[in-house]
Amino acid sequence: MTFPSKNQSAPALTPREVTCLYWAALGKTSKETAALLGLGSSTIEQYRKDIKRKLECRSMAEAVFKAMQFGYIEPIL
């Protein structure tokens, strides 16, 4: 895993991708997220794939961690 440097700007994520990250941070699966958003699970899978590519991550857990570092989502306590 690579950590963003202080000078590194956050990759551009769409509002829908940020929403998917939020639900992933809460432990929701693609199927659960799809039901919550009224979308197909394959659509959510594509969003997740795009998120991992943009954030250069291998897993959604890593993507959630990086999204928190970039300030896209707040840590959930």
PyMOL Python script that loads the backbone (N, CA, C, O; Angstrom):
from pymol import cmd

cmd.read_pdbstr("""\
ATOM      1  N   MET A   1       0.843  -1.165   0.000  1.00  0.00           N
ATOM      2  CA  MET A   1       0.000   0.000   0.000  1.00  0.00           C
ATOM      3  C   MET A   1       0.890   1.230   0.000  1.00  0.00           C
ATOM      4  O   MET A   1       1.893   1.291   0.711  1.00  0.00           O
ATOM      5  N   THR A   2       0.508   2.205  -0.805  1.00  0.00           N
ATOM      6  CA  THR A   2       1.233   3.465  -0.818  1.00  0.00           C
ATOM      7  C   THR A   2       0.400   4.524  -0.115  1.00  0.00           C
ATOM      8  O   THR A   2      -0.821   4.569  -0.268  1.00  0.00           O
ATOM      9  N   PHE A   3       1.051   5.358   0.642  1.00  0.00           N
ATOM     10  CA  PHE A   3       0.368   6.419   1.354  1.00  0.00           C
ATOM     11  C   PHE A   3       0.505   7.709   0.561  1.00  0.00           C
ATOM     12  O   PHE A   3       1.556   7.965  -0.026  1.00  0.00           O
ATOM     13  N   PRO A   4      -0.553   8.529   0.536  1.00  0.00           N
ATOM     14  CA  PRO A   4      -0.448   9.794  -0.181  1.00  0.00           C
ATOM     15  C   PRO A   4       0.548  10.714   0.522  1.00  0.00           C
ATOM     16  O   PRO A   4       0.569  10.803   1.750  1.00  0.00           O
ATOM     17  N   SER A   5       1.365  11.391  -0.267  1.00  0.00           N
ATOM     18  CA  SER A   5       2.298  12.352   0.315  1.00  0.00           C
ATOM     19  C   SER A   5       1.552  13.656   0.578  1.00  0.00           C
ATOM     20  O   SER A   5       0.442  13.850   0.082  1.00  0.00           O
ATOM     21  N   LYS A   6       2.151  14.537   1.347  1.00  0.00           N
ATOM     22  CA  LYS A   6       1.516  15.812   1.680  1.00  0.00           C
ATOM     23  C   LYS A   6       1.283  16.662   0.439  1.00  0.00           C
ATOM     24  O   LYS A   6       0.347  17.461   0.403  1.00  0.00           O
ATOM     25  N   ASN A   7       2.118  16.499  -0.571  1.00  0.00           N
ATOM     26  CA  ASN A   7       1.992  17.287  -1.794  1.00  0.00           C
ATOM     27  C   ASN A   7       1.086  16.635  -2.825  1.00  0.00           C
ATOM     28  O   ASN A   7       0.749  17.261  -3.830  1.00  0.00           O
ATOM     29  N   GLN A   8       0.686  15.397  -2.599  1.00  0.00           N
ATOM     30  CA  GLN A   8      -0.116  14.663  -3.566  1.00  0.00           C
ATOM     31  C   GLN A   8      -1.566  15.139  -3.504  1.00  0.00           C
ATOM     32  O   GLN A   8      -2.167  15.187  -2.431  1.00  0.00           O
ATOM     33  N   SER A   9      -2.118  15.490  -4.662  1.00  0.00           N
ATOM     34  CA  SER A   9      -3.509  15.919  -4.689  1.00  0.00           C
ATOM     35  C   SER A   9      -4.416  14.696  -4.784  1.00  0.00           C
ATOM     36  O   SER A   9      -4.024  13.645  -5.292  1.00  0.00           O
ATOM     37  N   ALA A  10      -5.617  14.860  -4.290  1.00  0.00           N
ATOM     38  CA  ALA A  10      -6.576  13.765  -4.289  1.00  0.00           C
ATOM     39  C   ALA A  10      -7.060  13.494  -5.707  1.00  0.00           C
ATOM     40  O   ALA A  10      -7.358  14.432  -6.447  1.00  0.00           O
ATOM     41  N   PRO A  11      -7.141  12.224  -6.094  1.00  0.00           N
ATOM     42  CA  PRO A  11      -7.704  11.898  -7.408  1.00  0.00           C
ATOM     43  C   PRO A  11      -9.166  12.345  -7.464  1.00  0.00           C
ATOM     44  O   PRO A  11      -9.860  12.347  -6.447  1.00  0.00           O
ATOM     45  N   ALA A  12      -9.620  12.717  -8.635  1.00  0.00           N
ATOM     46  CA  ALA A  12     -11.006  13.164  -8.797  1.00  0.00           C
ATOM     47  C   ALA A  12     -11.959  11.981  -8.717  1.00  0.00           C
ATOM     48  O   ALA A  12     -11.892  11.066  -9.537  1.00  0.00           O
ATOM     49  N   LEU A  13     -12.837  12.002  -7.738  1.00  0.00           N
ATOM     50  CA  LEU A  13     -13.878  10.995  -7.603  1.00  0.00           C
ATOM     51  C   LEU A  13     -15.228  11.666  -7.819  1.00  0.00           C
ATOM     52  O   LEU A  13     -15.433  12.819  -7.440  1.00  0.00           O
ATOM     53  N   THR A  14     -16.143  10.924  -8.434  1.00  0.00           N
ATOM     54  CA  THR A  14     -17.480  11.457  -8.646  1.00  0.00           C
ATOM     55  C   THR A  14     -18.266  11.399  -7.336  1.00  0.00           C
ATOM     56  O   THR A  14     -17.911  10.641  -6.434  1.00  0.00           O
ATOM     57  N   PRO A  15     -19.325  12.190  -7.230  1.00  0.00           N
ATOM     58  CA  PRO A  15     -20.162  12.102  -6.022  1.00  0.00           C
ATOM     59  C   PRO A  15     -20.702  10.685  -5.780  1.00  0.00           C
ATOM     60  O   PRO A  15     -20.793  10.249  -4.632  1.00  0.00           O
ATOM     61  N   ARG A  16     -21.055   9.972  -6.842  1.00  0.00           N
ATOM     62  CA  ARG A  16     -21.571   8.605  -6.683  1.00  0.00           C
ATOM     63  C   ARG A  16     -20.474   7.687  -6.158  1.00  0.00           C
ATOM     64  O   ARG A  16     -20.752   6.812  -5.338  1.00  0.00           O
ATOM     65  N   GLU A  17     -19.226   7.866  -6.613  1.00  0.00           N
ATOM     66  CA  GLU A  17     -18.115   7.052  -6.112  1.00  0.00           C
ATOM     67  C   GLU A  17     -17.884   7.320  -4.634  1.00  0.00           C
ATOM     68  O   GLU A  17     -17.604   6.396  -3.870  1.00  0.00           O
ATOM     69  N   VAL A  18     -17.998   8.570  -4.228  1.00  0.00           N
ATOM     70  CA  VAL A  18     -17.837   8.907  -2.808  1.00  0.00           C
ATOM     71  C   VAL A  18     -18.949   8.266  -1.986  1.00  0.00           C
ATOM     72  O   VAL A  18     -18.709   7.780  -0.881  1.00  0.00           O
ATOM     73  N   THR A  19     -20.164   8.266  -2.527  1.00  0.00           N
ATOM     74  CA  THR A  19     -21.282   7.613  -1.843  1.00  0.00           C
ATOM     75  C   THR A  19     -21.012   6.118  -1.685  1.00  0.00           C
ATOM     76  O   THR A  19     -21.274   5.549  -0.625  1.00  0.00           O
ATOM     77  N   CYS A  20     -20.497   5.491  -2.719  1.00  0.00           N
ATOM     78  CA  CYS A  20     -20.157   4.064  -2.645  1.00  0.00           C
ATOM     79  C   CYS A  20     -19.068   3.818  -1.602  1.00  0.00           C
ATOM     80  O   CYS A  20     -19.118   2.825  -0.877  1.00  0.00           O
ATOM     81  N   LEU A  21     -18.100   4.703  -1.525  1.00  0.00           N
ATOM     82  CA  LEU A  21     -17.050   4.588  -0.508  1.00  0.00           C
ATOM     83  C   LEU A  21     -17.636   4.700   0.893  1.00  0.00           C
ATOM     84  O   LEU A  21     -17.247   3.958   1.795  1.00  0.00           O
ATOM     85  N   TYR A  22     -18.559   5.616   1.071  1.00  0.00           N
ATOM     86  CA  TYR A  22     -19.206   5.792   2.374  1.00  0.00           C
ATOM     87  C   TYR A  22     -19.882   4.489   2.815  1.00  0.00           C
ATOM     88  O   TYR A  22     -19.704   4.042   3.948  1.00  0.00           O
ATOM     89  N   TRP A  23     -20.660   3.884   1.906  1.00  0.00           N
ATOM     90  CA  TRP A  23     -21.344   2.650   2.267  1.00  0.00           C
ATOM     91  C   TRP A  23     -20.363   1.507   2.478  1.00  0.00           C
ATOM     92  O   TRP A  23     -20.584   0.649   3.333  1.00  0.00           O
ATOM     93  N   ALA A  24     -19.286   1.490   1.710  1.00  0.00           N
ATOM     94  CA  ALA A  24     -18.251   0.470   1.913  1.00  0.00           C
ATOM     95  C   ALA A  24     -17.613   0.632   3.290  1.00  0.00           C
ATOM     96  O   ALA A  24     -17.310  -0.354   3.962  1.00  0.00           O
ATOM     97  N   ALA A  25     -17.412   1.879   3.703  1.00  0.00           N
ATOM     98  CA  ALA A  25     -16.825   2.146   5.030  1.00  0.00           C
ATOM     99  C   ALA A  25     -17.730   1.627   6.138  1.00  0.00           C
ATOM    100  O   ALA A  25     -17.254   1.263   7.214  1.00  0.00           O
ATOM    101  N   LEU A  26     -19.032   1.592   5.877  1.00  0.00           N
ATOM    102  CA  LEU A  26     -19.981   1.064   6.856  1.00  0.00           C
ATOM    103  C   LEU A  26     -20.148  -0.445   6.747  1.00  0.00           C
ATOM    104  O   LEU A  26     -20.954  -1.039   7.462  1.00  0.00           O
ATOM    105  N   GLY A  27     -19.375  -1.068   5.841  1.00  0.00           N
ATOM    106  CA  GLY A  27     -19.382  -2.517   5.720  1.00  0.00           C
ATOM    107  C   GLY A  27     -20.425  -3.080   4.776  1.00  0.00           C
ATOM    108  O   GLY A  27     -20.680  -4.285   4.781  1.00  0.00           O
ATOM    109  N   LYS A  28     -21.033  -2.225   3.966  1.00  0.00           N
ATOM    110  CA  LYS A  28     -22.060  -2.697   3.040  1.00  0.00           C
ATOM    111  C   LYS A  28     -21.426  -3.366   1.821  1.00  0.00           C
ATOM    112  O   LYS A  28     -20.403  -2.909   1.312  1.00  0.00           O
ATOM    113  N   THR A  29     -22.038  -4.440   1.366  1.00  0.00           N
ATOM    114  CA  THR A  29     -21.593  -5.130   0.158  1.00  0.00           C
ATOM    115  C   THR A  29     -22.103  -4.380  -1.062  1.00  0.00           C
ATOM    116  O   THR A  29     -22.894  -3.445  -0.943  1.00  0.00           O
ATOM    117  N   SER A  30     -21.647  -4.795  -2.227  1.00  0.00           N
ATOM    118  CA  SER A  30     -22.135  -4.185  -3.468  1.00  0.00           C
ATOM    119  C   SER A  30     -23.644  -4.372  -3.598  1.00  0.00           C
ATOM    120  O   SER A  30     -24.359  -3.453  -3.997  1.00  0.00           O
ATOM    121  N   LYS A  31     -24.112  -5.546  -3.267  1.00  0.00           N
ATOM    122  CA  LYS A  31     -25.544  -5.836  -3.364  1.00  0.00           C
ATOM    123  C   LYS A  31     -26.348  -4.960  -2.408  1.00  0.00           C
ATOM    124  O   LYS A  31     -27.391  -4.425  -2.783  1.00  0.00           O
ATOM    125  N   GLU A  32     -25.867  -4.813  -1.179  1.00  0.00           N
ATOM    126  CA  GLU A  32     -26.561  -3.979  -0.198  1.00  0.00           C
ATOM    127  C   GLU A  32     -26.539  -2.510  -0.628  1.00  0.00           C
ATOM    128  O   GLU A  32     -27.545  -1.810  -0.510  1.00  0.00           O
ATOM    129  N   THR A  33     -25.392  -2.048  -1.125  1.00  0.00           N
ATOM    130  CA  THR A  33     -25.274  -0.667  -1.587  1.00  0.00           C
ATOM    131  C   THR A  33     -26.205  -0.421  -2.764  1.00  0.00           C
ATOM    132  O   THR A  33     -26.850   0.624  -2.841  1.00  0.00           O
ATOM    133  N   ALA A  34     -26.275  -1.378  -3.677  1.00  0.00           N
ATOM    134  CA  ALA A  34     -27.164  -1.259  -4.829  1.00  0.00           C
ATOM    135  C   ALA A  34     -28.614  -1.104  -4.380  1.00  0.00           C
ATOM    136  O   ALA A  34     -29.347  -0.273  -4.916  1.00  0.00           O
ATOM    137  N   ALA A  35     -29.023  -1.894  -3.406  1.00  0.00           N
ATOM    138  CA  ALA A  35     -30.396  -1.813  -2.897  1.00  0.00           C
ATOM    139  C   ALA A  35     -30.654  -0.450  -2.245  1.00  0.00           C
ATOM    140  O   ALA A  35     -31.722   0.136  -2.424  1.00  0.00           O
ATOM    141  N   LEU A  36     -29.689   0.040  -1.502  1.00  0.00           N
ATOM    142  CA  LEU A  36     -29.834   1.338  -0.834  1.00  0.00           C
ATOM    143  C   LEU A  36     -29.956   2.484  -1.840  1.00  0.00           C
ATOM    144  O   LEU A  36     -30.695   3.443  -1.616  1.00  0.00           O
ATOM    145  N   LEU A  37     -29.224   2.373  -2.948  1.00  0.00           N
ATOM    146  CA  LEU A  37     -29.192   3.457  -3.933  1.00  0.00           C
ATOM    147  C   LEU A  37     -30.158   3.243  -5.098  1.00  0.00           C
ATOM    148  O   LEU A  37     -30.297   4.113  -5.958  1.00  0.00           O
ATOM    149  N   GLY A  38     -30.816   2.100  -5.127  1.00  0.00           N
ATOM    150  CA  GLY A  38     -31.743   1.805  -6.207  1.00  0.00           C
ATOM    151  C   GLY A  38     -31.046   1.567  -7.543  1.00  0.00           C
ATOM    152  O   GLY A  38     -31.563   1.932  -8.598  1.00  0.00           O
ATOM    153  N   LEU A  39     -29.866   0.950  -7.486  1.00  0.00           N
ATOM    154  CA  LEU A  39     -29.082   0.656  -8.682  1.00  0.00           C
ATOM    155  C   LEU A  39     -28.822  -0.842  -8.765  1.00  0.00           C
ATOM    156  O   LEU A  39     -29.091  -1.578  -7.816  1.00  0.00           O
ATOM    157  N   GLY A  40     -28.306  -1.285  -9.889  1.00  0.00           N
ATOM    158  CA  GLY A  40     -27.925  -2.686 -10.036  1.00  0.00           C
ATOM    159  C   GLY A  40     -26.596  -2.962  -9.360  1.00  0.00           C
ATOM    160  O   GLY A  40     -25.743  -2.079  -9.268  1.00  0.00           O
ATOM    161  N   SER A  41     -26.420  -4.183  -8.889  1.00  0.00           N
ATOM    162  CA  SER A  41     -25.165  -4.529  -8.207  1.00  0.00           C
ATOM    163  C   SER A  41     -23.976  -4.466  -9.173  1.00  0.00           C
ATOM    164  O   SER A  41     -22.857  -4.173  -8.751  1.00  0.00           O
ATOM    165  N   SER A  42     -24.207  -4.737 -10.464  1.00  0.00           N
ATOM    166  CA  SER A  42     -23.110  -4.637 -11.434  1.00  0.00           C
ATOM    167  C   SER A  42     -22.668  -3.183 -11.612  1.00  0.00           C
ATOM    168  O   SER A  42     -21.496  -2.919 -11.879  1.00  0.00           O
ATOM    169  N   THR A  43     -23.590  -2.255 -11.466  1.00  0.00           N
ATOM    170  CA  THR A  43     -23.244  -0.825 -11.532  1.00  0.00           C
ATOM    171  C   THR A  43     -22.361  -0.447 -10.351  1.00  0.00           C
ATOM    172  O   THR A  43     -21.372   0.268 -10.512  1.00  0.00           O
ATOM    173  N   ILE A  44     -22.717  -0.926  -9.173  1.00  0.00           N
ATOM    174  CA  ILE A  44     -21.922  -0.643  -7.972  1.00  0.00           C
ATOM    175  C   ILE A  44     -20.551  -1.289  -8.094  1.00  0.00           C
ATOM    176  O   ILE A  44     -19.548  -0.687  -7.710  1.00  0.00           O
ATOM    177  N   GLU A  45     -20.494  -2.505  -8.624  1.00  0.00           N
ATOM    178  CA  GLU A  45     -19.199  -3.171  -8.832  1.00  0.00           C
ATOM    179  C   GLU A  45     -18.306  -2.339  -9.756  1.00  0.00           C
ATOM    180  O   GLU A  45     -17.099  -2.247  -9.533  1.00  0.00           O
ATOM    181  N   GLN A  46     -18.894  -1.733 -10.792  1.00  0.00           N
ATOM    182  CA  GLN A  46     -18.114  -0.892 -11.704  1.00  0.00           C
ATOM    183  C   GLN A  46     -17.611   0.357 -10.983  1.00  0.00           C
ATOM    184  O   GLN A  46     -16.463   0.760 -11.167  1.00  0.00           O
ATOM    185  N   TYR A  47     -18.465   0.968 -10.165  1.00  0.00           N
ATOM    186  CA  TYR A  47     -18.025   2.123  -9.375  1.00  0.00           C
ATOM    187  C   TYR A  47     -16.850   1.729  -8.475  1.00  0.00           C
ATOM    188  O   TYR A  47     -15.861   2.457  -8.384  1.00  0.00           O
ATOM    189  N   ARG A  48     -16.962   0.584  -7.816  1.00  0.00           N
ATOM    190  CA  ARG A  48     -15.904   0.123  -6.921  1.00  0.00           C
ATOM    191  C   ARG A  48     -14.606  -0.148  -7.687  1.00  0.00           C
ATOM    192  O   ARG A  48     -13.514   0.161  -7.209  1.00  0.00           O
ATOM    193  N   LYS A  49     -14.738  -0.715  -8.854  1.00  0.00           N
ATOM    194  CA  LYS A  49     -13.560  -0.973  -9.690  1.00  0.00           C
ATOM    195  C   LYS A  49     -12.883   0.355 -10.073  1.00  0.00           C
ATOM    196  O   LYS A  49     -11.660   0.481 -10.012  1.00  0.00           O
ATOM    197  N   ASP A  50     -13.696   1.332 -10.464  1.00  0.00           N
ATOM    198  CA  ASP A  50     -13.161   2.649 -10.828  1.00  0.00           C
ATOM    199  C   ASP A  50     -12.493   3.341  -9.631  1.00  0.00           C
ATOM    200  O   ASP A  50     -11.445   3.972  -9.771  1.00  0.00           O
ATOM    201  N   ILE A  51     -13.113   3.212  -8.464  1.00  0.00           N
ATOM    202  CA  ILE A  51     -12.551   3.798  -7.242  1.00  0.00           C
ATOM    203  C   ILE A  51     -11.173   3.204  -6.962  1.00  0.00           C
ATOM    204  O   ILE A  51     -10.218   3.939  -6.709  1.00  0.00           O
ATOM    205  N   LYS A  52     -11.069   1.887  -7.005  1.00  0.00           N
ATOM    206  CA  LYS A  52      -9.786   1.223  -6.721  1.00  0.00           C
ATOM    207  C   LYS A  52      -8.723   1.627  -7.737  1.00  0.00           C
ATOM    208  O   LYS A  52      -7.556   1.798  -7.384  1.00  0.00           O
ATOM    209  N   ARG A  53      -9.121   1.777  -8.984  1.00  0.00           N
ATOM    210  CA  ARG A  53      -8.164   2.194 -10.022  1.00  0.00           C
ATOM    211  C   ARG A  53      -7.696   3.624  -9.755  1.00  0.00           C
ATOM    212  O   ARG A  53      -6.497   3.904  -9.797  1.00  0.00           O
ATOM    213  N   LYS A  54      -8.624   4.518  -9.485  1.00  0.00           N
ATOM    214  CA  LYS A  54      -8.282   5.925  -9.266  1.00  0.00           C
ATOM    215  C   LYS A  54      -7.415   6.119  -8.019  1.00  0.00           C
ATOM    216  O   LYS A  54      -6.500   6.942  -8.016  1.00  0.00           O
ATOM    217  N   LEU A  55      -7.707   5.361  -6.969  1.00  0.00           N
ATOM    218  CA  LEU A  55      -6.952   5.495  -5.716  1.00  0.00           C
ATOM    219  C   LEU A  55      -5.748   4.557  -5.658  1.00  0.00           C
ATOM    220  O   LEU A  55      -5.008   4.541  -4.674  1.00  0.00           O
ATOM    221  N   GLU A  56      -5.561   3.774  -6.727  1.00  0.00           N
ATOM    222  CA  GLU A  56      -4.448   2.830  -6.820  1.00  0.00           C
ATOM    223  C   GLU A  56      -4.454   1.857  -5.640  1.00  0.00           C
ATOM    224  O   GLU A  56      -3.471   1.734  -4.910  1.00  0.00           O
ATOM    225  N   CYS A  57      -5.589   1.169  -5.473  1.00  0.00           N
ATOM    226  CA  CYS A  57      -5.779   0.229  -4.376  1.00  0.00           C
ATOM    227  C   CYS A  57      -6.138  -1.146  -4.925  1.00  0.00           C
ATOM    228  O   CYS A  57      -6.612  -1.284  -6.053  1.00  0.00           O
ATOM    229  N   ARG A  58      -5.902  -2.141  -4.106  1.00  0.00           N
ATOM    230  CA  ARG A  58      -6.246  -3.521  -4.476  1.00  0.00           C
ATOM    231  C   ARG A  58      -7.539  -3.979  -3.828  1.00  0.00           C
ATOM    232  O   ARG A  58      -8.154  -4.936  -4.299  1.00  0.00           O
ATOM    233  N   SER A  59      -7.964  -3.327  -2.766  1.00  0.00           N
ATOM    234  CA  SER A  59      -9.183  -3.744  -2.064  1.00  0.00           C
ATOM    235  C   SER A  59     -10.010  -2.520  -1.683  1.00  0.00           C
ATOM    236  O   SER A  59      -9.509  -1.396  -1.673  1.00  0.00           O
ATOM    237  N   MET A  60     -11.266  -2.752  -1.374  1.00  0.00           N
ATOM    238  CA  MET A  60     -12.115  -1.655  -0.936  1.00  0.00           C
ATOM    239  C   MET A  60     -11.705  -1.175   0.449  1.00  0.00           C
ATOM    240  O   MET A  60     -11.849   0.007   0.757  1.00  0.00           O
ATOM    241  N   ALA A  61     -11.201  -2.062   1.280  1.00  0.00           N
ATOM    242  CA  ALA A  61     -10.731  -1.637   2.604  1.00  0.00           C
ATOM    243  C   ALA A  61      -9.600  -0.621   2.457  1.00  0.00           C
ATOM    244  O   ALA A  61      -9.575   0.394   3.152  1.00  0.00           O
ATOM    245  N   GLU A  62      -8.678  -0.900   1.560  1.00  0.00           N
ATOM    246  CA  GLU A  62      -7.580   0.025   1.306  1.00  0.00           C
ATOM    247  C   GLU A  62      -8.115   1.324   0.698  1.00  0.00           C
ATOM    248  O   GLU A  62      -7.641   2.409   1.036  1.00  0.00           O
ATOM    249  N   ALA A  63      -9.095   1.215  -0.193  1.00  0.00           N
ATOM    250  CA  ALA A  63      -9.679   2.401  -0.823  1.00  0.00           C
ATOM    251  C   ALA A  63     -10.372   3.285   0.215  1.00  0.00           C
ATOM    252  O   ALA A  63     -10.262   4.510   0.163  1.00  0.00           O
ATOM    253  N   VAL A  64     -11.078   2.669   1.146  1.00  0.00           N
ATOM    254  CA  VAL A  64     -11.734   3.433   2.211  1.00  0.00           C
ATOM    255  C   VAL A  64     -10.683   4.155   3.053  1.00  0.00           C
ATOM    256  O   VAL A  64     -10.851   5.327   3.392  1.00  0.00           O
ATOM    257  N   PHE A  65      -9.613   3.461   3.384  1.00  0.00           N
ATOM    258  CA  PHE A  65      -8.534   4.060   4.176  1.00  0.00           C
ATOM    259  C   PHE A  65      -7.949   5.276   3.452  1.00  0.00           C
ATOM    260  O   PHE A  65      -7.784   6.338   4.052  1.00  0.00           O
ATOM    261  N   LYS A  66      -7.639   5.117   2.169  1.00  0.00           N
ATOM    262  CA  LYS A  66      -7.071   6.232   1.404  1.00  0.00           C
ATOM    263  C   LYS A  66      -8.075   7.369   1.243  1.00  0.00           C
ATOM    264  O   LYS A  66      -7.704   8.542   1.292  1.00  0.00           O
ATOM    265  N   ALA A  67      -9.334   7.027   1.053  1.00  0.00           N
ATOM    266  CA  ALA A  67     -10.364   8.057   0.919  1.00  0.00           C
ATOM    267  C   ALA A  67     -10.443   8.900   2.186  1.00  0.00           C
ATOM    268  O   ALA A  67     -10.664  10.109   2.118  1.00  0.00           O
ATOM    269  N   MET A  68     -10.265   8.272   3.326  1.00  0.00           N
ATOM    270  CA  MET A  68     -10.240   9.015   4.587  1.00  0.00           C
ATOM    271  C   MET A  68      -9.023   9.929   4.644  1.00  0.00           C
ATOM    272  O   MET A  68      -9.124  11.070   5.093  1.00  0.00           O
ATOM    273  N   GLN A  69      -7.873   9.435   4.191  1.00  0.00           N
ATOM    274  CA  GLN A  69      -6.657  10.251   4.190  1.00  0.00           C
ATOM    275  C   GLN A  69      -6.802  11.462   3.276  1.00  0.00           C
ATOM    276  O   GLN A  69      -6.309  12.544   3.594  1.00  0.00           O
ATOM    277  N   PHE A  70      -7.482  11.283   2.134  1.00  0.00           N
ATOM    278  CA  PHE A  70      -7.683  12.388   1.194  1.00  0.00           C
ATOM    279  C   PHE A  70      -8.834  13.296   1.615  1.00  0.00           C
ATOM    280  O   PHE A  70      -9.016  14.365   1.032  1.00  0.00           O
ATOM    281  N   GLY A  71      -9.610  12.892   2.610  1.00  0.00           N
ATOM    282  CA  GLY A  71     -10.706  13.722   3.103  1.00  0.00           C
ATOM    283  C   GLY A  71     -12.027  13.525   2.386  1.00  0.00           C
ATOM    284  O   GLY A  71     -12.944  14.328   2.559  1.00  0.00           O
ATOM    285  N   TYR A  72     -12.147  12.475   1.583  1.00  0.00           N
ATOM    286  CA  TYR A  72     -13.419  12.213   0.921  1.00  0.00           C
ATOM    287  C   TYR A  72     -14.499  11.757   1.894  1.00  0.00           C
ATOM    288  O   TYR A  72     -15.670  12.106   1.743  1.00  0.00           O
ATOM    289  N   ILE A  73     -14.102  10.983   2.883  1.00  0.00           N
ATOM    290  CA  ILE A  73     -15.047  10.535   3.914  1.00  0.00           C
ATOM    291  C   ILE A  73     -14.393  10.697   5.274  1.00  0.00           C
ATOM    292  O   ILE A  73     -13.170  10.633   5.402  1.00  0.00           O
ATOM    293  N   GLU A  74     -15.214  10.906   6.276  1.00  0.00           N
ATOM    294  CA  GLU A  74     -14.735  11.063   7.644  1.00  0.00           C
ATOM    295  C   GLU A  74     -14.585   9.699   8.300  1.00  0.00           C
ATOM    296  O   GLU A  74     -15.359   8.787   8.009  1.00  0.00           O
ATOM    297  N   PRO A  75     -13.602   9.547   9.181  1.00  0.00           N
ATOM    298  CA  PRO A  75     -13.489   8.290   9.918  1.00  0.00           C
ATOM    299  C   PRO A  75     -14.788   8.018  10.697  1.00  0.00           C
ATOM    300  O   PRO A  75     -15.373   8.924  11.291  1.00  0.00           O
ATOM    301  N   ILE A  76     -15.207   6.795  10.678  1.00  0.00           N
ATOM    302  CA  ILE A  76     -16.445   6.401  11.353  1.00  0.00           C
ATOM    303  C   ILE A  76     -16.074   5.724  12.655  1.00  0.00           C
ATOM    304  O   ILE A  76     -15.378   4.708  12.663  1.00  0.00           O
ATOM    305  N   LEU A  77     -16.533   6.280  13.734  1.00  0.00           N
ATOM    306  CA  LEU A  77     -16.197   5.752  15.061  1.00  0.00           C
ATOM    307  C   LEU A  77     -17.315   4.947  15.632  1.00  0.00           C
ATOM    308  O   LEU A  77     -17.199   4.430  16.743  1.00  0.00           O
TER     309      LEU A  77
END
""", "prot")
cmd.dss("prot")
cmd.show_as("cartoon", "prot")
cmd.util.cbc("prot")
cmd.orient("prot")
